[in-house]
Amino acid sequence: MTIIASLFYLCSEDTSRNRIFTILLLSIGLFGTRSKFYGFFVLAIFVFFWFKPEMLKKIRLKYILLCIIIFAVIILVAWRKINYYFIGADIDQTEEFTETAARAALYAVTPSIISDYPFLGTGLASYATHASGEIGYSDIYSKYGLDNVYGLIEGDCRFISDTFFPELVQFGIIGIILYIVLWRFIIKKLYQAYNENGKVQFLKIGLLMIGFIMIESVAGSVFLQGGGICAMIILALIIKNAFIEESPQNA
């Protein structure tokens, strides 16, 4: 529903009627009872009805306070799953916690790994990815005591790639900085596409797709899933408008 609603709004005029219909399309996803979607739904309401393009360019106290409030509401509506996956999980337990323990454990040791492998990280296929478990079991798991966590055990790594952010430790601080630079570049191009075409839909849907990817990255390998792939395609469709040069006839 996220992708369908986003495509509808992207191809429509920015009117109150179309924004309301887009939210109605999105509301169908609430029946999926996914806490991540609840948080995204709050973000969507904010972007469609309160977001202004200058918010990301001008630092004002009221904008900061509004963003803090929206972030707090997102955490509130998704709190049950946040507590279930991370706070309430006991990584010392085994079968009772299944993927809950695995996700919590992958996040828990991330600071230690970055501290030990600060610049270039642990290397490709070494942590929180399918290849680091099913193809060749990485010694990083035994080094940090994760080889006894249910779902991360050698030969039974079913929950080893159920998140995205922890795998950034494979690339170290340099990789994390490049990841941030990538999204900064994308946001810059979203603004450029908006400025050159005058369609606020480009900016709003672009930011929503980024929000969708960030939320999904917390507990899912988003770039390998259908939703994440479609979100990146939509971002590409929007950003390409920033690269279209004037034809010679119109110059």
C-alpha positions as CSV (number, residue, x, y, z in Angstrom):
1,M,0.0,0.0,0.0
2,T,3.0,2.3,0.6
3,I,4.1,1.9,-3.0
4,I,0.6,2.1,-4.5
5,A,-0.3,5.2,-2.5
6,S,3.0,6.9,-3.3
7,L,2.6,6.3,-7.0
8,F,-0.9,7.7,-7.0
9,Y,0.2,10.9,-5.3
10,L,3.3,11.2,-7.4
11,C,1.2,11.1,-10.6
12,S,-1.5,13.4,-9.3
13,E,-1.9,17.1,-8.6
14,D,-1.0,18.3,-5.1
15,T,-4.5,19.0,-3.8
16,S,-6.1,18.4,-0.5
17,R,-8.5,15.9,-2.1
18,N,-5.6,13.9,-3.5
19,R,-3.6,14.0,-0.3
20,I,-6.6,12.8,1.7
21,F,-7.2,10.0,-0.9
22,T,-3.5,9.0,-0.6
23,I,-3.8,8.7,3.2
24,L,-6.9,6.6,2.7
25,L,-5.0,4.3,0.5
26,L,-2.2,4.1,3.0
27,S,-4.7,3.4,5.8
28,I,-5.4,0.0,4.3
29,G,-2.0,-1.0,5.4
30,L,-3.0,-0.5,9.0
31,F,-4.9,-3.8,8.8
32,G,-1.5,-5.5,8.5
33,T,-0.9,-4.7,12.2
34,R,2.8,-4.0,11.6
35,S,4.2,-1.5,14.1
36,K,6.7,-0.3,11.5
37,F,3.9,0.7,9.2
38,Y,2.2,2.5,12.1
39,G,5.3,4.7,12.5
40,F,5.4,5.3,8.7
41,F,1.7,6.2,8.7
42,V,2.4,9.0,11.2
43,L,5.3,10.2,9.1
44,A,3.1,10.2,6.0
45,I,0.4,12.3,7.7
46,F,3.1,14.8,8.7
47,V,4.7,15.0,5.2
48,F,1.4,15.4,3.4
49,F,-0.2,18.0,5.6
50,W,2.4,19.8,7.6
51,F,5.7,19.5,5.8
52,K,7.1,22.6,4.0
53,P,10.1,22.5,1.6
54,E,12.0,25.1,3.6
55,M,11.9,23.0,6.7
56,L,15.1,21.1,5.6
57,K,16.9,24.3,4.5
58,K,16.1,26.7,7.4
59,I,16.9,25.7,11.0
60,R,14.2,27.1,13.1
61,L,13.2,26.2,16.7
62,K,9.6,25.5,15.7
63,Y,10.7,23.1,13.0
64,I,13.0,21.3,15.4
65,L,10.3,21.0,18.0
66,L,7.8,19.8,15.4
67,C,10.3,17.1,14.2
68,I,10.9,16.0,17.8
69,I,7.2,15.7,18.4
70,I,6.7,13.6,15.2
71,F,9.6,11.4,16.1
72,A,8.2,10.9,19.6
73,V,4.8,9.9,18.1
74,I,6.5,7.5,15.7
75,I,8.3,5.8,18.6
76,L,5.1,5.8,20.7
77,V,3.0,4.0,18.1
78,A,5.8,1.5,17.3
79,W,6.9,1.1,21.0
80,R,5.4,-2.4,21.4
81,K,7.6,-3.8,18.7
82,I,10.7,-1.8,19.7
83,N,10.4,-3.2,23.2
84,Y,9.7,-6.7,21.8
85,Y,12.7,-6.7,19.4
86,F,15.3,-4.8,21.4
87,I,14.6,-3.8,24.9
88,G,12.7,-6.8,26.2
89,A,14.8,-9.3,24.3
90,D,17.2,-11.4,26.3
91,I,20.1,-12.5,24.1
92,D,21.3,-15.0,26.6
93,Q,18.1,-17.1,26.0
94,T,17.7,-19.4,23.1
95,E,14.6,-20.9,21.6
96,E,12.1,-18.7,23.5
97,F,13.1,-15.5,21.8
98,T,13.9,-16.6,18.2
99,E,14.6,-13.7,15.9
100,T,14.0,-11.2,18.7
101,A,17.2,-12.3,20.4
102,A,19.1,-12.4,17.1
103,R,18.2,-8.8,16.1
104,A,18.9,-7.5,19.6
105,A,22.2,-9.3,19.7
106,L,23.3,-8.0,16.3
107,Y,22.6,-4.4,17.5
108,A,24.1,-5.0,20.9
109,V,27.6,-5.8,19.8
110,T,27.8,-3.3,17.0
111,P,29.5,-0.6,19.0
112,S,32.2,-3.0,20.2
113,I,32.8,-4.2,16.6
114,I,33.1,-0.6,15.3
115,S,35.5,0.1,18.2
116,D,37.7,-2.8,17.3
117,Y,37.5,-2.4,13.5
118,P,37.0,1.4,13.2
119,F,38.0,2.5,9.7
120,L,37.3,-0.2,7.1
121,G,35.2,-2.5,9.3
122,T,35.2,-6.3,9.3
123,G,35.0,-6.7,5.6
124,L,32.4,-8.0,3.1
125,A,30.3,-11.0,4.1
126,S,31.4,-10.9,7.7
127,Y,28.5,-9.7,9.7
128,A,24.6,-9.6,9.7
129,T,24.4,-10.8,6.1
130,H,23.2,-14.1,4.5
131,A,26.7,-14.8,3.2
132,S,28.3,-14.4,6.6
133,G,26.2,-17.3,7.9
134,E,24.9,-19.6,5.3
135,I,27.7,-19.5,2.7
136,G,30.7,-19.2,5.1
137,Y,30.2,-18.8,8.8
138,S,32.1,-15.7,9.9
139,D,34.4,-16.0,12.9
140,I,33.2,-12.5,14.1
141,Y,30.2,-14.3,15.7
142,S,32.3,-16.5,17.9
143,K,34.7,-13.6,18.7
144,Y,31.8,-11.6,20.1
145,G,29.9,-14.4,21.7
146,L,27.0,-14.5,19.2
147,D,27.5,-18.1,18.0
148,N,25.2,-19.3,20.8
149,V,22.3,-17.0,20.1
150,Y,19.3,-18.8,18.5
151,G,19.2,-17.8,14.8
152,L,22.8,-17.0,14.6
153,I,24.2,-20.4,15.3
154,E,26.5,-22.0,12.7
155,G,24.3,-24.3,10.6
156,D,21.1,-22.5,11.8
157,C,21.4,-18.8,10.8
158,R,17.8,-18.2,9.9
159,F,17.7,-14.7,11.5
160,I,21.2,-13.6,10.6
161,S,20.1,-11.1,7.9
162,D,16.8,-9.9,9.4
163,T,18.1,-6.3,9.8
164,F,20.2,-3.8,7.8
165,F,21.9,-1.2,9.9
166,P,24.2,-3.6,11.8
167,E,25.8,-4.8,8.6
168,L,27.3,-1.4,8.1
169,V,30.0,-2.4,10.5
170,Q,31.4,-4.4,7.6
171,F,32.5,-1.1,6.1
172,G,33.6,0.7,9.3
173,I,33.3,4.5,9.9
174,I,34.4,5.2,6.3
175,G,31.5,3.1,5.0
176,I,29.0,4.7,7.4
177,I,30.1,8.2,6.3
178,L,29.7,7.2,2.7
179,Y,26.2,5.8,3.5
180,I,25.3,9.2,5.0
181,V,26.8,11.0,2.0
182,L,24.7,8.9,-0.3
183,W,21.4,10.0,1.4
184,R,22.6,13.6,1.5
185,F,23.2,13.5,-2.2
186,I,19.7,12.0,-2.8
187,I,18.0,14.6,-0.7
188,K,19.9,17.3,-2.6
189,K,18.7,15.9,-5.9
190,L,15.2,15.7,-4.6
191,Y,15.3,19.4,-3.9
192,Q,16.8,20.1,-7.3
193,A,14.1,18.1,-9.0
194,Y,11.4,20.0,-7.0
195,N,13.0,23.4,-7.8
196,E,13.3,22.7,-11.5
197,N,9.9,21.2,-12.0
198,G,7.8,23.0,-9.3
199,K,6.2,19.7,-8.2
200,V,6.1,19.4,-4.5
201,Q,5.1,15.8,-5.0
202,F,8.7,15.0,-6.0
203,L,10.0,16.2,-2.6
204,K,7.3,14.8,-0.5
205,I,7.3,11.3,-2.0
206,G,11.1,11.3,-2.1
207,L,11.3,12.0,1.6
208,L,8.6,9.4,2.3
209,M,10.5,6.8,0.4
210,I,13.7,7.6,2.4
211,G,11.7,7.4,5.6
212,F,10.2,4.1,4.5
213,I,13.7,2.7,3.8
214,M,15.1,4.0,7.2
215,I,12.2,2.4,9.2
216,E,12.3,-0.9,7.3
217,S,16.1,-1.0,7.8
218,V,15.7,-1.3,11.5
219,A,14.3,-4.8,11.3
220,G,14.6,-6.0,7.7
221,S,17.1,-6.4,4.8
222,V,15.2,-3.7,3.0
223,F,17.3,-3.4,-0.1
224,L,16.7,-7.1,-0.9
225,Q,12.9,-6.9,-0.3
226,G,10.2,-5.9,-2.8
227,G,9.2,-2.8,-0.9
228,G,12.7,-1.5,-0.6
229,I,13.5,-2.2,-4.2
230,C,10.3,-0.4,-5.4
231,A,11.1,2.5,-3.1
232,M,14.6,2.9,-4.6
233,I,13.0,2.8,-8.1
234,I,10.6,5.6,-7.2
235,L,13.5,7.6,-5.9
236,A,15.3,7.1,-9.2
237,L,12.3,8.1,-11.2
238,I,12.1,11.4,-9.2
239,I,15.8,12.1,-9.1
240,K,16.3,11.6,-12.8
241,N,14.3,14.9,-13.3
242,A,17.2,16.7,-11.7
243,F,19.6,15.4,-14.4
244,I,17.4,16.2,-17.4
245,E,19.1,19.0,-19.4
246,E,17.3,21.5,-21.5
247,S,17.0,20.3,-25.1
248,P,18.7,22.5,-27.7
249,Q,15.3,23.6,-29.1
250,N,14.2,25.0,-25.8
251,A,17.6,26.5,-24.9
